[in-house]
Amino acid sequence: MQLTRLFNEFFNSEKASGIILIFVTILSVTIANSSLQTPYLNFWHTNIGSHDIVHWINDGLMTIFFLLIGLELEREIYHGELSNFKTASLPIIAALGGILIPAGIYLLLNYGTATQSGAGIPMATDIAFAIGILSLLGRRVHPSLKVFLTALAVIDDLGAIIIIAIFYAQAISWLNLLIALAIFVALLILNRLKVLNLVPYILGGILMWWFMLHSGVHATISGVLLAFAIPFKKNDEKSPSYMLQHFLHKPVSFLILPLFAIANTGIAIPGNWVEGLMQLSSIGIIAGLVIGKPLGISLFSFAAVKAGLCQLPSQVSWTNIIGAGVLAGIGFTMSIFITMLAFNDAAIVNSAKIAILIGSVIAGITGLLWLRLSLKKQNIPTEE
């Protein structure tokens, strides 16, 4: 099975990014619990203009991350695993299970409480971390499994984006929202007129972001909308979508995501942090990521295959699907992102972040060991 150049580039960049994210997260947590704790945490909340540094990263730079996610999703829809129903159905159905079951587990524990708004936290998969862990297994991982996990994670993130747009919007400013959507429509018209120059799309995207920022809908949604307005041409490396995606891989993987991780994992671990983990919100997050993700992905995949809606990818076994489901429990980036939107109480946010880190570490180690064992037993020859 030959992987496209763009997919290989994406996979390799995410692999390196996952390793960097692990390093900067450990560094950030260490500094936040050292003698430098106060100046370190205060730095991230230094105001620049009307917002602090963390806000600019989460609402500004992360829009570029969502733009890349949108471009990757566009590629998958037009040319990749999502380009026809037969190949797209399995990761789509698997992702649906990986969204509904973790949310269900969380709500089972938190429904009717002040923390029920955190149901979106265990839904998402961190692409960089999941692929970074998968890459540690080297050549024994068949390309079909790489593509399945990547498509699953991209669809997962799309689900998270939709959830953010619907459930985590603030009071809506309809004028700003309508202006942002009008700009999006104008960009779609440019696309239909076959305008291939990226400049008007980027300028329009910046304007759309500004109005979206002031609309009450999270500003990062503008990144996804911009992605689908940019022209895409199959097998054309000079198409605007291809060029922008190629350009953004390294800045997102090696600058934006590490900055997000450093800024949002400066967690001052209190002496009573174990008590924080006993809260229903923390238990729901860990259970959703560690149990809900593999359970939902595996059950929905199995049901879909048995119903004849889709089939397993070549050289991928059910034990591999379970392993991919466990790795999908690495929530990290998107889970922390949703945490910042779901909760206002600093203590709950802190406990939720610790729960996300613990759940993601458990999922990462368990998924790595599971796949290492199952792939060794399969002894499947793989391709570069």
C-alpha positions as CSV (number, residue, x, y, z in Angstrom):
1,M,0.0,0.0,0.0
2,Q,1.6,3.2,-1.1
3,L,1.0,6.3,1.1
4,T,0.8,9.7,-0.6
5,R,3.7,12.1,-0.1
6,L,1.5,14.5,1.8
7,F,0.3,11.8,4.2
8,N,3.9,10.7,4.8
9,E,4.9,14.3,5.4
10,F,2.0,14.7,7.8
11,F,2.7,11.5,9.7
12,N,6.4,12.3,10.1
13,S,5.8,15.8,11.3
14,E,3.2,14.6,13.8
15,K,5.6,11.9,15.0
16,A,8.3,14.4,15.9
17,S,5.7,16.8,17.3
18,G,4.4,14.2,19.7
19,I,7.9,13.6,21.1
20,I,8.4,17.4,21.5
21,L,5.0,17.7,23.2
22,I,6.0,15.1,25.7
23,F,9.2,17.0,26.5
24,V,7.7,20.5,26.8
25,T,4.8,19.2,28.9
26,I,7.2,17.6,31.4
27,L,9.3,20.8,31.4
28,S,6.2,23.0,32.0
29,V,4.9,20.9,34.9
30,T,8.3,20.8,36.4
31,I,8.9,24.6,36.3
32,A,5.3,25.2,37.6
33,N,6.2,23.2,40.7
34,S,9.6,24.7,41.3
35,S,10.9,27.9,43.0
36,L,10.1,29.7,39.7
37,Q,6.4,28.9,40.0
38,T,5.1,32.4,40.6
39,P,7.0,34.3,37.9
40,Y,6.4,31.4,35.4
41,L,2.6,31.3,35.9
42,N,2.4,35.1,36.0
43,F,4.2,35.4,32.7
44,W,1.6,33.4,30.8
45,H,-1.1,35.8,32.2
46,T,0.7,39.0,31.2
47,N,-1.6,41.2,29.2
48,I,-0.8,42.1,25.6
49,G,-3.4,44.5,24.5
50,S,-6.8,43.4,25.7
51,H,-5.9,39.8,26.4
52,D,-3.2,37.8,28.2
53,I,-0.6,35.6,26.4
54,V,-2.6,32.4,27.1
55,H,-5.7,33.9,25.5
56,W,-3.8,35.0,22.4
57,I,-2.3,31.4,22.0
58,N,-5.7,29.7,22.6
59,D,-7.8,32.0,20.5
60,G,-5.2,33.2,18.0
61,L,-2.4,30.7,17.3
62,M,-4.7,27.7,17.8
63,T,-6.8,29.0,14.9
64,I,-3.9,28.2,12.6
65,F,-3.9,24.7,14.1
66,F,-7.6,24.3,13.3
67,L,-6.9,25.6,9.8
68,L,-4.4,22.8,9.3
69,I,-6.9,20.3,10.7
70,G,-9.5,21.6,8.2
71,L,-7.0,21.3,5.3
72,E,-6.2,17.7,6.3
73,L,-9.9,16.9,6.6
74,E,-10.5,18.5,3.1
75,R,-7.7,16.4,1.7
76,E,-9.1,13.2,3.3
77,I,-12.6,14.0,1.9
78,Y,-11.4,14.7,-1.7
79,H,-8.5,12.3,-2.0
80,G,-7.8,10.2,1.1
81,E,-9.5,7.7,3.4
82,L,-12.8,9.7,3.4
83,S,-13.1,10.0,-0.4
84,N,-15.6,7.2,-0.7
85,F,-18.1,5.7,1.6
86,K,-16.6,2.2,1.8
87,T,-13.2,3.4,3.0
88,A,-14.5,6.4,5.0
89,S,-17.3,4.5,6.9
90,L,-15.1,2.6,9.4
91,P,-13.1,5.6,10.8
92,I,-16.3,7.7,10.8
93,I,-18.3,5.1,12.7
94,A,-15.3,4.4,15.0
95,A,-14.9,8.1,15.7
96,L,-18.6,8.4,16.5
97,G,-18.3,5.6,19.1
98,G,-15.2,7.3,20.4
99,I,-17.2,10.5,20.9
100,L,-20.5,9.2,22.3
101,I,-19.3,6.5,24.7
102,P,-16.7,8.7,26.6
103,A,-19.2,11.5,26.8
104,G,-21.8,9.1,28.0
105,I,-19.5,7.8,30.8
106,Y,-18.7,11.3,31.8
107,L,-22.4,12.4,31.9
108,L,-23.3,9.2,33.8
109,L,-21.1,10.5,36.6
110,N,-21.7,14.2,36.3
111,Y,-25.2,14.8,34.9
112,G,-27.1,17.4,36.9
113,T,-23.9,18.7,38.7
114,A,-22.0,21.9,38.2
115,T,-19.4,20.0,36.1
116,Q,-21.7,18.4,33.5
117,S,-20.4,20.9,30.9
118,G,-17.2,19.0,30.8
119,A,-18.7,16.1,28.8
120,G,-16.8,17.3,25.7
121,I,-13.4,16.9,27.4
122,P,-12.9,13.1,27.0
123,M,-14.3,13.1,23.4
124,A,-11.2,14.4,21.5
125,T,-8.1,12.7,20.4
126,D,-4.7,14.4,20.2
127,I,-3.4,13.6,16.8
128,A,0.2,14.6,17.5
129,F,0.5,12.5,20.7
130,A,-1.4,9.5,19.3
131,I,0.7,9.3,16.1
132,G,3.9,10.1,18.1
133,I,3.3,7.1,20.3
134,L,2.4,4.9,17.3
135,S,5.6,5.9,15.6
136,L,7.7,4.4,18.5
137,L,6.7,1.0,17.1
138,G,8.6,1.6,13.9
139,R,8.2,-0.5,10.8
140,R,6.1,-3.2,12.4
141,V,3.1,-0.8,12.1
142,H,1.3,-1.5,8.8
143,P,0.4,1.7,6.8
144,S,-3.3,0.7,6.9
145,L,-3.2,1.1,10.7
146,K,-1.5,4.5,10.4
147,V,-4.1,5.7,8.0
148,F,-7.0,4.4,10.1
149,L,-5.7,6.1,13.3
150,T,-5.0,9.3,11.5
151,A,-8.4,9.4,9.8
152,L,-10.0,8.5,13.1
153,A,-8.2,11.3,14.9
154,V,-9.0,13.9,12.2
155,I,-12.8,13.0,12.4
156,D,-12.6,13.0,16.2
157,D,-11.2,16.6,16.0
158,L,-14.0,17.5,13.6
159,G,-16.5,16.3,16.1
160,A,-14.8,18.3,18.9
161,I,-14.9,21.4,16.6
162,I,-18.6,21.0,16.1
163,I,-19.2,20.5,19.8
164,I,-17.2,23.6,20.6
165,A,-19.2,25.6,18.1
166,I,-22.6,24.4,19.4
167,F,-22.1,23.9,23.2
168,Y,-19.3,26.1,24.2
169,A,-20.3,29.3,22.5
170,Q,-20.8,32.4,24.7
171,A,-23.6,35.0,24.4
172,I,-23.9,35.4,20.6
173,S,-23.4,38.7,18.9
174,W,-25.4,38.0,15.8
175,L,-24.1,41.0,13.9
176,N,-20.5,39.9,14.3
177,L,-21.4,36.3,13.5
178,L,-23.3,37.2,10.4
179,I,-20.4,39.4,9.2
180,A,-18.0,36.5,9.7
181,L,-20.3,34.1,7.8
182,A,-20.7,36.7,5.0
183,I,-16.9,36.8,4.7
184,F,-16.9,33.0,4.5
185,V,-19.5,33.1,1.7
186,A,-17.4,35.7,-0.1
187,L,-14.4,33.4,0.1
188,L,-16.4,30.4,-1.2
189,I,-17.4,32.6,-4.2
190,L,-13.7,33.3,-4.8
191,N,-13.2,29.6,-4.8
192,R,-16.0,29.0,-7.3
193,L,-14.5,31.8,-9.5
194,K,-11.2,29.7,-9.5
195,V,-9.2,32.4,-7.8
196,L,-6.0,30.5,-6.8
197,N,-4.0,33.3,-5.2
198,L,-3.8,32.6,-1.5
199,V,-3.5,36.3,-0.5
200,P,-7.3,37.2,-0.6
201,Y,-8.1,34.0,1.3
202,I,-5.6,34.7,4.1
203,L,-6.7,38.4,4.4
204,G,-10.4,37.3,4.4
205,G,-9.6,34.6,7.0
206,I,-8.0,37.2,9.3
207,L,-11.1,39.4,9.0
208,M,-13.4,36.4,9.6
209,W,-11.3,35.4,12.7
210,W,-11.7,39.0,14.1
211,F,-15.4,39.0,13.7
212,M,-15.8,35.5,15.0
213,L,-13.6,36.4,18.0
214,H,-16.2,39.0,18.9
215,S,-19.3,37.0,18.0
216,G,-19.3,34.6,21.0
217,V,-18.6,31.6,18.8
218,H,-15.1,30.4,19.5
219,A,-12.7,32.1,17.1
220,T,-10.8,28.9,16.2
221,I,-13.9,27.8,14.2
222,S,-12.9,30.4,11.6
223,G,-9.8,28.3,10.9
224,V,-11.9,25.3,9.8
225,L,-14.2,27.5,7.7
226,L,-11.2,29.1,5.9
227,A,-9.8,25.6,5.1
228,F,-12.9,24.7,3.2
229,A,-12.9,27.9,1.3
230,I,-9.4,27.5,0.0
231,P,-9.3,25.7,-3.4
232,F,-8.2,22.1,-3.5
233,K,-7.1,20.2,-6.6
234,K,-6.5,16.4,-6.5
235,N,-2.9,15.4,-7.2
236,D,-1.9,19.1,-7.8
237,E,1.0,20.2,-5.6
238,K,0.5,23.8,-6.8
239,S,-3.1,24.0,-5.6
240,P,-3.5,26.6,-2.7
241,S,-4.8,24.0,-0.3
242,Y,-1.8,21.7,-0.9
243,M,0.8,24.5,-0.7
244,L,-0.7,26.0,2.5
245,Q,-1.0,22.6,4.2
246,H,2.6,21.8,3.3
247,F,3.7,25.2,4.6
248,L,1.8,24.9,7.9
249,H,3.0,21.4,9.0
250,K,6.2,22.5,10.6
251,P,5.1,25.8,12.2
252,V,2.1,24.0,13.8
253,S,4.0,20.9,14.9
254,F,7.1,22.6,16.2
255,L,5.9,26.0,17.3
256,I,2.1,26.4,17.9
257,L,1.4,23.0,19.5
258,P,4.4,23.2,21.8
259,L,3.5,26.8,22.8
260,F,0.0,25.7,23.5
261,A,1.3,22.8,25.7
262,I,3.7,25.0,27.6
263,A,1.1,27.7,28.2
264,N,-1.7,25.4,29.3
265,T,0.2,22.7,31.3
266,G,1.8,25.0,33.8
267,I,-0.1,23.2,36.5
268,A,0.8,24.0,40.1
269,I,0.1,20.6,41.7
270,P,-1.5,21.3,45.1
271,G,-0.9,19.1,48.1
272,N,-4.4,17.8,48.0
273,W,-4.3,16.9,44.2
274,V,-5.3,13.3,45.0
275,E,-8.6,14.7,46.5
276,G,-9.1,16.6,43.2
277,L,-8.8,13.4,41.3
278,M,-11.6,11.9,43.5
279,Q,-14.0,14.5,42.1
280,L,-16.7,13.2,39.7
281,S,-15.4,15.4,36.9
282,S,-11.8,14.0,37.2
283,I,-13.1,10.4,37.4
284,G,-15.3,11.0,34.4
285,I,-12.4,12.4,32.4
286,I,-10.0,9.6,33.2
287,A,-12.7,6.9,32.7
288,G,-13.9,8.5,29.5
289,L,-10.4,8.6,28.0
290,V,-9.0,5.3,29.3
291,I,-12.2,3.1,29.1
292,G,-14.7,5.0,27.0
293,K,-12.4,5.7,24.0
294,P,-11.3,2.1,23.2
295,L,-14.7,0.7,24.2
296,G,-16.7,3.1,21.9
297,I,-14.3,2.8,19.0
298,S,-14.1,-1.1,19.2
299,L,-17.8,-1.7,19.7
300,F,-18.9,0.7,17.0
301,S,-16.3,-0.7,14.6
302,F,-17.3,-4.3,15.3
303,A,-21.0,-3.6,14.9
304,A,-20.4,-1.7,11.6
305,V,-18.3,-4.5,10.1
306,K,-20.7,-7.2,11.2
307,A,-23.6,-5.2,9.8
308,G,-21.8,-5.1,6.4
309,L,-21.5,-1.3,6.4
310,C,-17.7,-1.4,6.1
311,Q,-14.7,-3.7,6.3
312,L,-11.4,-3.9,8.2
313,P,-8.5,-2.3,6.4
314,S,-6.0,-4.7,4.9
315,Q,-3.5,-6.3,7.3
316,V,-5.4,-4.8,10.3
317,S,-6.7,-7.1,13.0
318,W,-9.3,-6.5,15.7
319,T,-6.5,-6.4,18.3
320,N,-5.0,-3.5,16.2
321,I,-8.4,-1.7,16.3
322,I,-8.5,-2.0,20.0
323,G,-5.0,-0.8,20.3
324,A,-5.8,2.2,18.1
325,G,-8.8,2.9,20.3
326,V,-6.6,2.9,23.4
327,L,-4.2,5.4,21.8
328,A,-7.2,7.6,20.8
329,G,-7.7,8.0,24.6
330,I,-4.7,10.4,24.5
331,G,-6.8,13.6,24.7
332,F,-4.3,16.2,25.7
333,T,-4.4,19.2,23.3
334,M,-8.1,19.2,22.4
335,S,-9.2,18.0,25.9
336,I,-7.3,20.8,27.6
337,F,-8.6,23.2,25.0
338,I,-12.2,22.2,25.8
339,T,-11.5,22.3,29.6
340,M,-10.6,26.0,29.3
341,L,-14.0,26.6,27.6
342,A,-16.1,24.3,29.9
343,F,-15.0,25.5,33.4
344,N,-14.5,28.9,35.0
345,D,-13.4,27.6,38.5
346,A,-9.6,27.6,38.6
347,A,-9.5,24.6,41.0
348,I,-11.8,22.5,38.8
349,V,-9.7,23.5,35.7
350,N,-6.5,22.5,37.5
351,S,-7.9,19.1,38.6
352,A,-9.3,18.5,35.1
353,K,-5.9,19.2,33.6
354,I,-4.2,16.8,36.0
355,A,-6.9,14.2,35.1
356,I,-6.3,14.7,31.4
357,L,-2.5,14.2,31.9
358,I,-3.0,11.1,33.9
359,G,-5.6,9.6,31.6
360,S,-3.5,10.4,28.5
361,V,-0.4,8.9,30.0
362,I,-2.3,5.7,30.9
363,A,-3.8,5.5,27.4
364,G,-0.4,6.2,25.8
365,I,1.5,3.5,27.8
366,T,-1.3,1.0,27.6
367,G,-1.8,1.5,23.8
368,L,1.9,1.2,23.2
369,L,2.3,-2.0,25.1
370,W,-0.9,-3.5,23.6
371,L,0.1,-2.8,20.0
372,R,3.7,-3.9,20.6
373,L,2.5,-7.2,21.8
374,S,-0.3,-7.7,19.2
375,L,1.9,-6.6,16.3
376,K,4.7,-8.9,17.4
377,K,2.2,-11.9,17.5
378,Q,0.9,-11.0,14.0
379,N,4.4,-10.6,12.5
380,I,3.0,-8.8,9.5
381,P,5.4,-7.6,6.9
382,T,5.1,-3.9,6.4
383,E,6.0,-1.2,3.9
384,E,7.9,2.0,4.3
